[in-house]
Amino acid sequence: MTASKLERDLQLLCGRCVDVVTREDLAARLALGRPLRVKWGIDPSGPLLHLGHAVVLRKLREFQDLGHTAILLVGDFTAQIGDPTERAESRKPRTKQDVERDMKTYVEQAALILDMKRAEIVYNSTWLSGLTFGDFIKLAGTVTVARLLERDYFKERYESGAPIGLHEFLYPISVAYDSVVVKADVELGGSEQLFNLLMGRHLQAQLEQSAQICMTLPVLEGTDGVQRMGKSLNNYIALREAPQSMFGKIMSLPDTLLERYWRLATTADDEEVARNLALSPRDSKVRLAETIVRLYHGDATARAAREHFEKTIVRKELPEEMREYPLESSGEVSVLKLLVLTGLAGSNREAARLIEQGAIKVDGKRASDGRHPGAWWNGKVLQKGNHQFVRIKTKISKT
């Protein structure tokens, strides 16, 4: 590899990273001229990957595009321990059934960004579930309690007297062993994962492997504009989000997040980012929404999502196409009941809350929990928020 190519590759791969431990090690590993093994581990904590995950996935794709091997490591074993990151209390371990349900579509979703033909998909239950107690004691002997307490959240909880489960100390050792097994040259993660990545580097060195390079990416804020994007906080935009919903969620972002999303949630270069940030916040946000929808759904769908937004939100018109619900009833039906029947609400309690908050409309007018004969509902449009519409088609039951 020529010196100029090495420098170009370094600039690309280190671009937008928060931590690179170390850049010199990465340069030396790249100079070997062989494909590097680049690992990203994710514990199933819900069935959907989101734009926050995509920040790291895109860096993994950059490595792939330079000829390196991507290792997508699904932590089906470690998810049952639970990473205590950003928690002031012990995290409840997940069941095997929870994990299996969540991980079913992970590979399919990752394929929206990664080239799966050049990726290895591995599950850490393959090796962790086979370790004997003696094996794990040997691993644990390479790490001191003082080292574990260097982690901010452990330190804060220890100093405040909050309980720390022994199983939580086992988590960083377990994920570090993943790096040993897959012989990772590089491990990627969010900036909050640096401690775990460094533990992998430490354990590899202890076991006489070449220590991995640790590279972290920024954490993307969620749609609330404050907390990191997460499924448990319900502030996420899923990679498989319906196009109209994805467009609408991006349009609802605080203006203060525009630059973060342009830089972290798109593939735009610095020049394109600067051009779009020079626009008015609304125009920049429209382009941002269309750009992100295009990444995951294609050009035509992105244009359609923008047209839908302009029609339903800006001009307050009803969409031409929407889901229909066949209502069979000879009696009166309440708005509350219809919300549950159509799936716009998961329960009567949720339906009542949505109505009280003014989130429900019938033919464009704010709805109360009124009751109407089944025939009255025929052709009416039930609307939840700005993006979900259902047209009611009544079929009168014969008595």
C-alpha positions as CSV (number, residue, x, y, z in Angstrom):
1,M,0.0,0.0,0.0
2,T,1.4,3.4,-1.0
3,A,1.8,6.1,1.6
4,S,-0.8,8.3,-0.1
5,K,-3.4,5.5,-0.2
6,L,-2.8,4.7,3.4
7,E,-3.3,8.3,4.4
8,R,-6.6,8.5,2.3
9,D,-7.9,5.3,3.9
10,L,-7.0,6.6,7.4
11,Q,-8.8,9.9,6.8
12,L,-11.9,8.1,5.5
13,L,-12.0,5.5,8.3
14,C,-11.3,7.9,11.2
15,G,-13.7,10.5,9.8
16,R,-16.5,11.4,12.3
17,C,-15.1,9.0,14.9
18,V,-15.1,10.1,18.5
19,D,-12.3,7.8,19.7
20,V,-9.6,5.9,17.7
21,V,-7.4,3.8,20.0
22,T,-5.1,4.2,18.4
23,R,-4.7,5.8,15.0
24,E,-1.1,4.7,14.9
25,D,-2.1,1.1,15.5
26,L,-4.7,1.4,12.7
27,A,-2.2,2.7,10.3
28,A,0.2,-0.1,11.1
29,R,-2.5,-2.7,10.7
30,L,-3.7,-1.2,7.4
31,A,-0.1,-1.2,6.2
32,L,0.0,-5.0,6.4
33,G,-2.0,-5.0,3.2
34,R,-4.4,-7.8,4.3
35,P,-8.1,-7.6,4.9
36,L,-8.8,-6.5,8.5
37,R,-11.5,-8.2,10.5
38,V,-13.8,-5.5,11.7
39,K,-16.4,-6.3,14.4
40,W,-19.6,-4.7,15.5
41,G,-21.5,-6.4,18.3
42,I,-25.2,-5.7,19.0
43,D,-27.3,-7.2,21.7
44,P,-30.9,-7.9,20.7
45,S,-33.0,-5.4,22.8
46,G,-35.9,-5.1,20.5
47,P,-36.9,-6.3,17.0
48,L,-35.9,-3.1,15.1
49,L,-32.6,-1.5,14.2
50,H,-32.8,2.3,14.0
51,L,-30.9,5.3,12.7
52,G,-28.7,5.3,15.8
53,H,-27.4,1.8,14.8
54,A,-27.0,3.0,11.3
55,V,-24.2,5.4,12.3
56,V,-22.0,2.5,13.2
57,L,-23.2,0.3,10.4
58,R,-22.2,2.9,7.8
59,K,-18.7,3.0,9.3
60,L,-18.6,-0.8,9.0
61,R,-19.6,-0.4,5.3
62,E,-16.7,2.0,4.7
63,F,-14.4,-0.8,5.9
64,Q,-16.1,-3.2,3.6
65,D,-15.8,-0.9,0.6
66,L,-12.0,-0.8,1.2
67,G,-11.9,-4.6,1.0
68,H,-12.0,-5.5,4.7
69,T,-14.2,-8.1,6.4
70,A,-17.3,-7.0,8.4
71,I,-18.2,-9.2,11.3
72,L,-21.8,-8.6,12.5
73,L,-21.8,-10.2,16.0
74,V,-25.2,-10.8,17.5
75,G,-25.0,-10.9,21.3
76,D,-27.7,-13.5,21.8
77,F,-25.9,-14.8,24.9
78,T,-24.8,-11.5,26.4
79,A,-28.2,-9.9,25.9
80,Q,-29.4,-12.3,28.6
81,I,-26.8,-10.6,31.0
82,G,-27.6,-7.0,30.0
83,D,-25.2,-4.2,29.4
84,P,-25.5,-1.7,32.3
85,T,-24.5,1.3,30.1
86,E,-26.2,4.5,31.1
87,R,-28.2,2.9,33.9
88,A,-28.0,4.0,37.5
89,E,-29.4,0.6,38.6
90,S,-29.0,-3.0,37.8
91,R,-30.4,-4.0,34.4
92,K,-32.9,-6.8,34.3
93,P,-31.5,-9.7,32.3
94,R,-33.6,-10.7,29.2
95,T,-35.0,-14.2,28.6
96,K,-33.8,-16.5,25.9
97,Q,-37.3,-16.2,24.3
98,D,-37.1,-12.4,24.3
99,V,-33.7,-12.5,22.6
100,E,-34.7,-15.0,20.0
101,R,-37.8,-13.0,19.0
102,D,-35.9,-9.8,18.7
103,M,-33.0,-11.1,16.6
104,K,-35.0,-12.8,13.9
105,T,-34.8,-9.9,11.4
106,Y,-31.5,-8.3,12.4
107,V,-29.5,-9.6,9.5
108,E,-32.2,-8.5,7.0
109,Q,-32.2,-5.0,8.5
110,A,-28.4,-4.8,8.5
111,A,-28.5,-5.7,4.8
112,L,-30.0,-2.3,4.1
113,I,-26.5,-0.9,4.7
114,L,-24.0,-3.8,4.7
115,D,-22.9,-5.9,1.8
116,M,-23.9,-9.2,3.3
117,K,-21.9,-11.1,0.7
118,R,-18.8,-9.7,2.4
119,A,-19.9,-10.1,6.0
120,E,-19.7,-12.8,8.6
121,I,-22.7,-13.2,10.8
122,V,-21.9,-14.8,14.2
123,Y,-23.7,-15.4,17.5
124,N,-21.8,-15.3,20.7
125,S,-23.9,-18.1,22.3
126,T,-21.9,-20.3,20.0
127,W,-18.8,-20.0,22.2
128,L,-20.0,-18.4,25.5
129,S,-22.6,-21.1,26.2
130,G,-19.9,-23.7,26.0
131,L,-17.5,-22.2,28.4
132,T,-17.0,-24.2,31.7
133,F,-17.1,-22.4,35.0
134,G,-13.3,-23.0,35.2
135,D,-12.8,-21.4,31.8
136,F,-14.7,-18.3,32.9
137,I,-12.8,-18.1,36.2
138,K,-9.6,-18.1,34.1
139,L,-10.9,-15.2,31.9
140,A,-12.0,-13.3,35.0
141,G,-8.5,-13.6,36.5
142,T,-7.2,-11.4,33.7
143,V,-9.3,-8.4,34.9
144,T,-9.1,-6.5,38.2
145,V,-12.1,-5.1,40.1
146,A,-10.3,-1.7,40.1
147,R,-10.3,-1.9,36.3
148,L,-14.0,-2.6,36.2
149,L,-14.7,0.3,38.6
150,E,-13.0,2.6,36.1
151,R,-16.3,2.4,34.1
152,D,-18.2,5.6,35.0
153,Y,-21.5,4.0,35.7
154,F,-20.0,1.3,38.0
155,K,-18.0,4.0,39.8
156,E,-20.9,6.3,40.3
157,R,-23.1,3.5,41.6
158,Y,-20.4,2.1,43.9
159,E,-19.7,5.5,45.4
160,S,-23.4,6.2,45.9
161,G,-24.0,2.8,47.5
162,A,-26.3,1.6,44.8
163,P,-26.3,-2.1,44.2
164,I,-24.2,-3.6,41.5
165,G,-25.0,-7.2,40.5
166,L,-22.0,-9.5,40.0
167,H,-23.4,-10.5,36.7
168,E,-22.9,-6.9,35.5
169,F,-19.2,-7.2,36.0
170,L,-19.3,-10.3,33.8
171,Y,-20.8,-8.5,30.8
172,P,-17.7,-6.5,29.7
173,I,-15.5,-9.6,30.2
174,S,-17.9,-11.7,28.0
175,V,-18.1,-9.2,25.1
176,A,-14.3,-8.8,25.4
177,Y,-13.9,-12.6,24.9
178,D,-16.0,-12.2,21.7
179,S,-13.1,-10.2,20.2
180,V,-10.7,-13.0,21.1
181,V,-12.8,-15.6,19.5
182,V,-13.4,-13.8,16.2
183,K,-9.8,-12.4,16.2
184,A,-11.0,-8.9,15.6
185,D,-8.5,-6.4,14.2
186,V,-10.9,-3.5,14.8
187,E,-14.0,-3.1,16.9
188,L,-16.6,-0.4,16.3
189,G,-19.3,0.9,18.7
190,G,-21.1,4.0,20.0
191,S,-19.0,6.3,22.1
192,E,-20.8,5.0,25.2
193,Q,-19.3,1.6,24.5
194,L,-15.6,2.6,24.7
195,F,-15.0,0.8,28.0
196,N,-16.3,-2.5,26.6
197,L,-14.2,-2.1,23.4
198,L,-11.1,-1.3,25.5
199,M,-11.8,-4.4,27.6
200,G,-11.6,-6.5,24.4
201,R,-8.3,-4.9,23.5
202,H,-7.0,-5.7,27.1
203,L,-8.2,-9.3,27.0
204,Q,-6.7,-9.9,23.5
205,A,-3.3,-8.7,24.8
206,Q,-3.6,-10.8,27.9
207,L,-4.2,-13.9,25.8
208,E,-1.3,-13.0,23.4
209,Q,-3.3,-11.8,20.5
210,S,-2.7,-8.6,18.6
211,A,-4.8,-6.0,20.4
212,Q,-7.7,-4.7,18.5
213,I,-8.1,-1.0,17.5
214,C,-11.1,0.6,19.2
215,M,-13.2,3.1,17.2
216,T,-16.3,4.8,18.5
217,L,-18.9,6.8,16.7
218,P,-21.1,9.6,18.0
219,V,-24.4,8.7,19.7
220,L,-27.4,10.0,17.7
221,E,-30.1,11.8,19.6
222,G,-33.7,10.6,19.2
223,T,-36.7,12.5,18.0
224,D,-37.1,14.2,21.3
225,G,-33.9,16.0,20.7
226,V,-32.5,15.3,24.1
227,Q,-31.9,11.6,24.9
228,R,-30.0,9.1,22.8
229,M,-32.1,7.3,20.2
230,G,-33.5,4.1,21.8
231,K,-36.4,1.8,21.5
232,S,-37.2,1.9,25.2
233,L,-37.5,5.7,25.0
234,N,-39.8,5.5,22.0
235,N,-37.8,8.3,20.3
236,Y,-36.4,6.2,17.5
237,I,-36.7,6.1,13.7
238,A,-36.4,2.5,12.6
239,L,-34.6,1.5,9.4
240,R,-37.7,-0.3,8.3
241,E,-40.0,2.5,9.4
242,A,-42.8,3.1,6.9
243,P,-41.7,5.8,4.4
244,Q,-44.5,8.3,5.3
245,S,-43.9,7.8,9.0
246,M,-40.1,8.1,8.6
247,F,-40.6,11.3,6.6
248,G,-43.0,12.8,9.2
249,K,-40.7,11.9,12.2
250,I,-37.8,13.6,10.5
251,M,-39.9,16.7,9.8
252,S,-40.8,16.8,13.5
253,L,-37.1,16.9,14.7
254,P,-36.0,20.0,16.6
255,D,-34.1,22.4,14.3
256,T,-31.1,22.1,16.6
257,L,-30.6,18.5,15.4
258,L,-30.4,19.3,11.7
259,E,-26.6,19.3,11.5
260,R,-26.3,16.2,13.6
261,Y,-28.7,14.3,11.4
262,W,-27.2,15.5,8.1
263,R,-23.7,14.4,9.3
264,L,-24.7,11.2,11.1
265,A,-27.9,9.9,9.4
266,T,-27.0,10.5,5.7
267,T,-24.1,9.8,3.4
268,A,-23.7,13.4,2.5
269,D,-20.2,14.8,2.3
270,D,-19.1,18.0,4.1
271,E,-19.8,20.2,1.0
272,E,-23.3,18.8,0.6
273,V,-24.0,19.2,4.4
274,A,-22.9,22.8,4.2
275,R,-25.2,23.5,1.2
276,N,-28.2,22.1,3.0
277,L,-27.6,23.8,6.3
278,A,-27.4,27.1,4.4
279,L,-31.1,26.7,3.5
280,S,-34.0,27.7,5.8
281,P,-34.6,25.1,8.6
282,R,-37.8,23.9,7.0
283,D,-36.3,23.5,3.5
284,S,-33.2,21.8,5.0
285,K,-35.5,19.4,6.9
286,V,-37.5,18.6,3.9
287,R,-34.4,17.7,2.0
288,L,-33.1,15.7,5.0
289,A,-36.3,13.7,5.2
290,E,-36.3,12.9,1.5
291,T,-32.6,12.0,1.6
292,I,-33.0,9.6,4.5
293,V,-36.2,8.0,3.1
294,R,-34.3,7.5,-0.2
295,L,-31.5,5.7,1.5
296,Y,-33.9,3.0,2.8
297,H,-36.8,3.0,0.4
298,G,-35.5,4.3,-2.9
299,D,-36.1,7.5,-5.0
300,A,-39.7,6.9,-6.1
301,T,-40.9,6.1,-2.5
302,A,-39.0,9.1,-1.1
303,R,-40.7,11.5,-3.6
304,A,-44.1,9.9,-2.8
305,A,-43.4,10.4,1.0
306,R,-42.7,14.0,0.4
307,E,-45.8,14.5,-1.7
308,H,-47.8,12.8,1.0
309,F,-46.4,15.1,3.6
310,E,-47.1,18.2,1.6
311,K,-50.7,17.0,0.9
312,T,-51.7,15.8,4.4
313,I,-49.7,18.1,6.7
314,V,-49.0,21.3,4.7
315,R,-52.3,21.5,2.8
316,K,-54.3,19.4,5.3
317,E,-55.8,17.2,2.6
318,L,-56.6,13.5,2.9
319,P,-54.2,11.1,1.1
320,E,-55.6,9.4,-2.0
321,E,-54.7,5.9,-0.9
322,M,-55.2,4.6,2.6
323,R,-56.0,1.4,4.4
324,E,-59.7,0.4,4.6
325,Y,-61.4,-1.3,7.5
326,P,-64.6,-3.3,6.9
327,L,-66.9,-2.6,9.8
328,E,-69.7,-5.0,10.3
329,S,-72.3,-3.6,12.6
330,S,-76.0,-3.0,12.9
331,G,-75.7,-1.0,16.1
332,E,-73.8,2.0,17.3
333,V,-70.1,2.1,17.4
334,S,-68.0,4.5,19.5
335,V,-64.8,6.2,18.3
336,L,-62.9,4.5,21.2
337,K,-64.0,1.0,20.0
338,L,-63.2,1.8,16.4
339,L,-59.7,2.9,17.3
340,V,-59.1,-0.5,18.9
341,L,-60.8,-2.4,16.0
342,T,-58.7,-0.7,13.4
343,G,-55.4,-1.1,15.3
344,L,-54.8,2.6,15.7
345,A,-54.9,2.0,19.5
346,G,-53.7,-1.1,21.3
347,S,-56.3,-0.9,24.1
348,N,-59.3,1.1,25.3
349,R,-57.1,3.0,27.7
350,E,-54.7,4.0,24.9
351,A,-57.7,5.0,22.7
352,A,-59.2,7.1,25.5
353,R,-55.8,8.9,26.0
354,L,-55.4,9.6,22.3
355,I,-58.9,11.1,22.1
356,E,-58.3,13.2,25.2
357,Q,-55.0,14.5,23.7
358,G,-56.7,15.6,20.5
359,A,-54.7,13.1,18.4
360,I,-57.8,11.6,16.8
361,K,-59.8,13.1,13.9
362,V,-62.8,12.0,11.9
363,D,-62.9,13.4,8.4
364,G,-60.3,16.0,9.5
365,K,-62.2,17.2,12.6
366,R,-61.1,16.6,16.1
367,A,-63.1,13.7,17.5
368,S,-64.7,13.1,20.9
369,D,-65.7,9.7,22.1
370,G,-69.1,9.9,20.4
371,R,-71.2,6.9,19.3
372,H,-72.7,6.6,15.9
373,P,-74.7,4.0,13.9
374,G,-72.6,1.7,11.8
375,A,-74.1,3.2,8.6
376,W,-73.0,6.7,9.7
377,W,-69.3,5.5,9.6
378,N,-69.4,4.3,6.0
379,G,-66.8,6.3,4.1
380,K,-65.6,8.2,7.1
381,V,-61.8,8.6,7.6
382,L,-60.4,7.9,11.0
383,Q,-57.1,9.7,11.5
384,K,-54.4,9.3,14.2
385,G,-51.9,12.1,14.4
386,N,-50.6,13.3,11.0
387,H,-49.6,10.1,9.4
388,Q,-52.1,7.3,10.0
389,F,-55.4,7.2,8.1
390,V,-58.1,4.5,7.9
391,R,-61.2,4.7,5.8
392,I,-64.2,2.9,7.2
393,K,-66.4,0.7,5.0
394,T,-69.5,-0.4,6.7
395,K,-71.2,-3.7,6.0
396,I,-74.5,-3.8,7.9
397,S,-75.0,-7.1,9.7
398,K,-78.3,-8.8,9.0
399,T,-80.3,-9.6,12.1
